[in-house]
Amino acid sequence: MTAAIVYAVGAMICLGLTDIMYKRAAAAAVRPHHFLMVQAWIFAPTILAYGVLSGDLRLELPALWGSAVGLCSFISFYNFIRSLRTGSISINAPIFRLSFAFTAALAISVLHEPITPFKIAGLMLTLVAVWLLLGSPTKIEADSPRLTAESLLQVLIATLFLGLSNFIYKIGLSAGSTPGSLLVAQASLFIVLATGFAIYTDRGLRPVRTVWNYAPLAGIFLVFGLVFMLESLSRGEASVLVPITQMGFVVAAIAGFAALGEPFTTRKAGGLIAAIAAIVCLAQA
């Protein structure tokens, strides 16, 4: 297994833990702009410290691609968290995670990354894993409204902008930026957008107390997840590595039945097998 795949799997685990915090915050009725603001307060200084201490921070023009990621990621995460307020997680989460397909399509069509049998098999198995692990609603979700037009629009916007964000990372790295530089540029704009939007919405800084139970941990997990993802992308193809990093739903599924007592069904077993097979295929692509 190459270093790029190892980093991608590390990103998958950390981003999966971040997703768990998003879902728990949504279930606790934390407002999206509060969550993103507090997450940014943790994420930005932590990633700045990483850039300085690692020596990876360089104030060069290609790093501005990170600012574009900051804008796209703010739009993406805000719309995704907001979509969970009126939509079902069992529907919205699979749609959101399909962002990897958009990233892969961009990488293949714009960057001319090759199409191989293993890559095709890996992408198809990833789609199967998404459907098996995230496509089956719980009883509570089955009794709730399935999907509203507003929620669908929000999650589609979130999906497209997440896919675009991950593609821009690869563009920035190809242009000569370092992972740390891209992430610091992203964090610099993200914290301004998140804080400014929260102040505008609430007419001041009024984050609810509940947000502190989830957003700080999400910020830390996001730091590790994005560092691992960019280290991975600096070593390989976006159409191979981004799909692996976006399989964080595997982590959520394992946590569900290992820590939360959720039933381990045949469907979940099939999903985990498909996810492992997808990683193996993509590692060979």
FIVODO-399709 format. One line per 3 residues: number of its first residue (from 0); for each residue x, y, z of C-alpha. Coordinates in nm, 3 decimals. Example, Ala and Ser with C-alpha at 12.3 -4.5 7.8 and 13.67 -1.06 7.14 Angstrom:
0 = 1.230/-0.450/0.780; 1.367/-0.106/0.714
//
This chain:
0 = 0.000/0.000/0.000; 0.147/0.335/-0.105; 0.189/0.637/0.121
3 = -0.084/0.816/-0.078; -0.336/0.541/0.003; -0.234/0.535/0.370
6 = -0.288/0.910/0.398; -0.621/0.877/0.214; -0.742/0.611/0.459
9 = -0.631/0.833/0.748; -0.833/1.117/0.597; -1.132/0.886/0.557
12 = -1.124/0.800/0.929; -1.088/1.161/1.047; -1.351/1.299/0.808
15 = -1.584/1.019/0.916; -1.547/1.132/1.278; -1.620/1.487/1.163
18 = -1.940/1.367/0.997; -2.051/1.207/1.322; -2.017/1.545/1.495
21 = -2.222/1.711/1.217; -2.500/1.456/1.255; -2.507/1.473/1.635
24 = -2.517/1.852/1.624; -2.804/1.847/1.374; -2.993/1.602/1.597
27 = -2.939/1.841/1.890; -3.090/2.126/1.683; -2.765/2.325/1.670
30 = -2.804/2.597/1.408; -2.565/2.556/1.111; -2.407/2.902/1.133
33 = -2.329/2.852/1.503; -2.167/2.517/1.433; -1.953/2.644/1.145
36 = -1.843/2.953/1.338; -1.722/2.761/1.644; -1.566/2.492/1.425
39 = -1.377/2.766/1.238; -1.255/2.915/1.566; -1.087/2.583/1.642
42 = -0.986/2.488/1.289; -0.815/2.813/1.183; -0.563/2.860/1.469
45 = -0.489/2.487/1.478; -0.412/2.469/1.107; -0.202/2.787/1.132
48 = 0.002/2.628/1.411; 0.046/2.318/1.196; 0.167/2.523/0.900
51 = 0.420/2.716/1.108; 0.552/2.425/1.317; 0.579/2.189/1.019
54 = 0.759/2.447/0.806; 0.500/2.385/0.536; 0.364/2.741/0.529
57 = 0.475/2.946/0.228; 0.322/3.280/0.133; 0.318/3.218/-0.242
60 = 0.062/3.290/-0.513; -0.055/2.926/-0.566; -0.174/2.922/-0.203
63 = -0.460/3.150/-0.306; -0.632/2.840/-0.441; -0.690/2.764/-0.074
66 = -0.902/3.078/-0.045; -1.126/2.944/-0.322; -1.158/2.623/-0.121
69 = -1.250/2.830/0.185; -1.542/2.986/-0.001; -1.659/2.658/-0.158
72 = -1.630/2.462/0.166; -1.827/2.723/0.362; -2.110/2.707/0.107
75 = -2.094/2.327/0.108; -2.094/2.260/0.482; -2.352/2.528/0.559
78 = -2.596/2.385/0.307; -2.534/2.025/0.416; -2.591/2.093/0.785
81 = -2.894/2.305/0.702; -3.036/2.029/0.480; -3.038/1.789/0.777
84 = -3.290/2.006/0.961; -3.570/1.923/0.716; -3.434/1.615/0.539
87 = -3.349/1.258/0.632; -2.987/1.168/0.704; -3.039/0.834/0.525
90 = -3.108/1.028/0.203; -2.898/1.341/0.237; -2.576/1.176/0.354
93 = -2.548/0.944/0.050; -2.617/1.235/-0.185; -2.353/1.447/-0.009
96 = -2.091/1.174/-0.026; -2.147/1.137/-0.401; -1.935/1.452/-0.430
99 = -1.640/1.220/-0.498; -1.795/1.133/-0.835; -1.797/1.502/-0.934
102 = -1.435/1.540/-0.823; -1.330/1.229/-1.015; -1.513/1.347/-1.327
105 = -1.337/1.684/-1.310; -0.997/1.522/-1.254; -1.042/1.288/-1.549
108 = -1.186/1.549/-1.789; -0.979/1.855/-1.692; -0.653/1.708/-1.560
111 = -0.668/1.412/-1.800; -0.611/1.155/-1.528; -0.626/0.807/-1.686
114 = -0.925/0.576/-1.672; -0.828/0.220/-1.575; -1.033/-0.095/-1.509
117 = -0.936/-0.089/-1.141; -1.039/0.275/-1.113; -1.378/0.207/-1.271
120 = -1.429/-0.094/-1.044; -1.326/0.108/-0.738; -1.565/0.392/-0.816
123 = -1.853/0.151/-0.880; -1.785/-0.034/-0.555; -1.778/0.298/-0.371
126 = -2.124/0.377/-0.507; -2.245/0.035/-0.391; -2.099/0.095/-0.043
129 = -2.270/0.434/-0.022; -2.605/0.279/-0.112; -2.571/-0.016/0.125
132 = -2.437/0.169/0.429; -2.630/0.493/0.401; -2.936/0.411/0.194
135 = -3.135/0.228/0.459; -3.325/0.455/0.698; -3.377/0.387/1.066
138 = -3.731/0.341/1.197; -3.734/0.701/1.323; -3.625/0.831/0.984
141 = -3.875/0.609/0.804; -4.156/0.772/1.000; -4.030/1.125/0.926
144 = -4.075/1.332/0.608; -3.856/1.174/0.341; -3.739/1.474/0.145
147 = -3.846/1.831/0.090; -3.766/2.040/-0.216; -3.573/2.281/0.005
150 = -3.365/2.005/0.162; -3.292/1.846/-0.177; -3.174/2.176/-0.322
153 = -2.952/2.240/-0.020; -2.786/1.899/-0.026; -2.729/1.917/-0.404
156 = -2.559/2.256/-0.363; -2.351/2.111/-0.078; -2.251/1.810/-0.288
159 = -2.139/2.011/-0.591; -1.937/2.258/-0.386; -1.769/1.981/-0.184
162 = -1.669/1.807/-0.505; -1.538/2.135/-0.643; -1.346/2.203/-0.320
165 = -1.162/1.872/-0.340; -1.079/1.931/-0.706; -0.941/2.279/-0.629
168 = -0.708/2.125/-0.371; -0.550/1.921/-0.649; -0.525/2.228/-0.873
171 = -0.347/2.421/-0.597; -0.103/2.138/-0.529; -0.032/2.100/-0.901
174 = 0.034/2.475/-0.921; 0.311/2.440/-0.663; 0.144/2.516/-0.331
177 = 0.214/2.310/-0.020; -0.065/2.139/0.177; -0.007/2.367/0.476
180 = -0.024/2.682/0.265; -0.350/2.579/0.101; -0.510/2.493/0.433
183 = -0.401/2.817/0.603; -0.542/3.019/0.312; -0.863/2.817/0.332
186 = -0.892/2.864/0.708; -0.824/3.237/0.684; -1.121/3.299/0.458
189 = -1.341/3.033/0.619; -1.319/3.187/0.967; -1.403/3.532/0.830
192 = -1.703/3.400/0.637; -1.831/3.181/0.921; -1.795/3.447/1.189
195 = -1.923/3.730/0.970; -2.227/3.531/0.862; -2.309/3.439/1.223
198 = -2.281/3.803/1.335; -2.502/3.912/1.046; -2.763/3.644/1.117
201 = -2.778/3.691/1.496; -2.689/4.060/1.502; -2.399/3.969/1.728
204 = -2.201/3.674/1.861; -2.457/3.447/2.025; -2.354/3.083/1.982
207 = -2.573/2.848/2.185; -2.406/2.645/2.460; -2.493/2.314/2.295
210 = -2.264/2.388/2.000; -1.957/2.351/2.223; -2.038/1.982/2.269
213 = -1.975/1.910/1.900; -1.807/2.186/1.697; -1.465/2.192/1.872
216 = -1.416/1.819/1.818; -1.531/1.857/1.459; -1.269/2.129/1.411
219 = -0.988/1.905/1.539; -1.099/1.604/1.335; -1.127/1.827/1.028
222 = -0.769/1.950/1.071; -0.630/1.597/1.070; -0.864/1.486/0.792
225 = -0.769/1.767/0.555; -0.397/1.745/0.631; -0.404/1.374/0.552
228 = -0.611/1.432/0.239; -0.378/1.696/0.099; -0.071/1.490/0.179
231 = -0.241/1.211/-0.013; -0.333/1.431/-0.310; 0.022/1.563/-0.330
234 = 0.132/1.206/-0.403; -0.136/1.073/-0.638; -0.443/1.117/-0.855
237 = -0.755/1.295/-0.732; -0.982/1.049/-0.916; -0.829/0.766/-0.709
240 = -0.770/0.927/-0.370; -1.070/1.157/-0.319; -1.320/0.867/-0.338
243 = -1.129/0.693/-0.057; -1.121/1.005/0.162; -1.496/1.052/0.115
246 = -1.582/0.706/0.247; -1.604/0.840/0.600; -1.952/0.690/0.620
249 = -1.771/0.358/0.684; -1.643/0.503/1.012; -1.991/0.619/1.107
252 = -2.133/0.274/1.031; -1.868/0.096/1.242; -1.919/0.343/1.528
255 = -2.293/0.287/1.506; -2.288/-0.084/1.581; -1.963/-0.094/1.784
258 = -2.026/0.199/2.020; -2.394/0.288/1.990; -2.544/-0.062/1.985
261 = -2.699/-0.037/1.640; -2.779/-0.376/1.478; -2.520/-0.526/1.244
264 = -2.728/-0.628/0.946; -2.648/-0.821/0.631; -2.684/-0.496/0.438
267 = -2.422/-0.324/0.655; -2.188/-0.621/0.623; -2.222/-0.601/0.245
270 = -2.154/-0.229/0.255; -1.835/-0.273/0.456; -1.716/-0.548/0.221
273 = -1.788/-0.323/-0.080; -1.599/-0.034/0.081; -1.293/-0.250/0.154
276 = -1.302/-0.388/-0.200; -1.327/-0.033/-0.336; -1.015/0.074/-0.147
279 = -0.827/-0.233/-0.271; -0.926/-0.162/-0.633; -0.841/0.208/-0.611
282 = -0.506/0.122/-0.456; -0.430/-0.078/-0.771; -0.551/0.190/-1.015
//
